[in-house]
Amino acid sequence: MGPAFLEVVAGTAQLPDATALDGELVVWDAAGRLAFERLQNRLARRGAGAARAAEEWPAHFVAFDLLRLSATDTTGWPYRRRRAALESVFTACCLSAPWAL
């Protein structure tokens, strides 16, 4: 899916190395509603078409959970601890688009 969502792939540079998030790719319309049909349309695009679509309908990754942090498996942690760590990553790394909590 990387070639279709270049902005999300590029956004991984903002994350600590060896970090894994659980979440969902979304595209919002101008009114702030989810636009599933635009997300589906983006899946089929590659190359220049993907770059144009990213400008017109940027995708975001809405993070729900932190599965791995700097190579540490966090799945055994209680959810509250993982959520607090996820929020700390967002704060410490100053995560911005394409990332969202």
C-alpha angles and dihedrals in degrees: 000000000000096000090056095049105041094158092058092047090050089048091062087079086073092061126084112259116272093018123143126194131192115218147102137280112233140175118205124207124226091274092054095253123132111266104202093171090058090049090052090048090053092055092070096050127098137171116354091358090057091049092051091047091050090056093047100037109018116198124224131199111225106204118214103168144013112233100170131013119193090334094314114125105229098178091101092056120097112264093248090057092047091048092050089049091048091052089048090053090052091050099041094046094039088230115200135163128008084034125074135166 
